[in-house]
Structure formats: structure tokens, C-alpha cells
Amino acid sequence: MVEIYIDGASAGNPGPSGAGIFIKNEGQTETYSFPLGIMENHEAEYWALIKGLEICIQRNYSLVSFRTDSDLIFRSMEKEFVKNKKYAGLLEKALALSKQLDLFFIKWVPRSENKADSLSRKAILEN
């Protein structure tokens, strides 16, 4: 199973934002930092998830376990629901992508264990 750590960050809310993705697959690692432009932190978290899912689909990773320190992302993906309708379209996109995989898990981890945290902050600087 491929492990994918994701993180979104914003310098301000809204502000310059970035997504970080750390992938561990059979001992090999891949890292990604994506500048996202100006957006809110929660939007950046969703875009990190979406970018991570897109990478998995492109690379034919069909058995995946995502890790996030965002309680919003974890809960909305688990319940397939988000209270704030502002994020409904992003959730729908993430759910549609996750259903293209054979097996999708998502787990909440503390920020100190999120290997993508520094990658998302790096992406902010690339805006």
C-alpha cells in the first residue's frame, strides 16, 4: 500500500498558499510542492488532497493510504459531507477522484508526524 502525506498551508487567511505531498512507495519516496496562489488555508488543504489523488491516478497507485493533519479534510472525506458549502465543490472533486482508486484510506495524524508539512510551506515561497 502506498502512503501519501498531504498538507496545505497559507501565509494569511487568505494569502499565498501551497500544497505539499510526500509519497512513500515500497521504500522509495517522492516529494511535491505546488504553489496555489491566493486562497484560504482550508482550500489549500483540499487542493493538497486533490493533487495527491491526481498523482496516484497518474502513477497507477490503486491501493493508497492518505495521511493529513487537517481535521476538516479527514472528517469530510470520511463522512462525505462538509458543513461549509463553500468547500462542497472541492469535496465532490476529491470524492470523485478517490472513487477511481481500488482502495482509499484517509487517516488523521498530528502535524509533527506529517511529512508534507515542510513541503507545503516551501510551496508558499514559490508563489
N, C-alpha and C positions, 0 to 999 in steps of 0.2 A: 504494500500500500504506500502511495506517495503522500508525504506530509507537506502541507503548504501553510506557511505562516503569512498572514496578511496584516497590514496596518495602513491606516490613512491618517494624515496629520494636516493641520492648518496653522499658519502663523497669524492668528487673528481669527475671528469667527463672524463674518467671513474674512478670508485672507488668502495669501498664496498657499497652495495646497499640494500635497504629493501622496503617492501611493507606493508602498514598499511590499515586495513579495520575495519570500525566501522558500525555496523548494528543496526538499531532501528526498532523493530517489535512489534506493539501493546504494547508499554511501556517497553518492555524488550530490553536489549542491549547485543550485542556480540562484542568482540574485537579480532582482529587477528594481529599478527606481523610476517612477513615472511622474513627471511634473503634471499637475492637473489644472493649473490656472487658479483663478479666484473662486472659492466656494467655502461652504461651511464644513466643519470637522466631520459631521455625520455623513455628509455627501461624499467626502473623501474616503471614509471607511467603506461605504458602499462601492465606490469605484475601485478600491483595492480588491474587494471581493470579486467584482465583475472582471477585472483584468486578470486575476488569478484563475478564475474559471475559464476565461478565454484561452489562457496559456495551456491549461490542462487539456482542453478540447483540441487545440492546435497540435499538441505533442502526443495526442492519443493516450493520455493518462486517464484511465477509466475507473480506477479504484483510488479514491482520494479522501484524505482527512485534513480538513482545514482547521487552523488554529487562529483565533482572534482574541484581542484583549478588549474588544468592543462588545459590551453587554447588549447594546441595541442590535448589532448585526447578528450575534448569537441567537438572541430571543426571536427576532423577526424571521430568521431562516428556520428555526425550529418550529415556530407556530404558524409560519407562512402568513404572517399578519404584521402590520405596523400601524400604530395609533395615528401618527402624524401623516396625513395624506400627502404631504409634500414629498415623502420618500416612497410612496406607493409604486411609482413607475420604476424606480431603481430596484426595489424588492422584486417586482414582477420580472424584470430583466434577469436578475440573479437567479431566481427560481427556475426560469425557463432554461438558463444555461446549466444549472445543476442537474436538471432532469435529462440532459443529454449524456450524463455520465452513468456508468453501470452502478456505482456505489459512491454516495456522497455523505460524508460525516462533517459536522462542524462542532468544535469544542471551544469553550472559553478558557483562556489562560491568563495569568497575571501579566501585566506589562513587562515585568522583569524577565519573563520567560519568552516573550515574543521576539523572535529572531528577525522580524521585519521592521521593528521599531526604528532602528537607526537608518534603514533604507528609505523609509517614508520621510524622515527629517532631511535626508540628503536630497531627496527629490524636490523639497520645498526650495532649496537653494538653487536648483536648476531652472526655476520659473523665470 
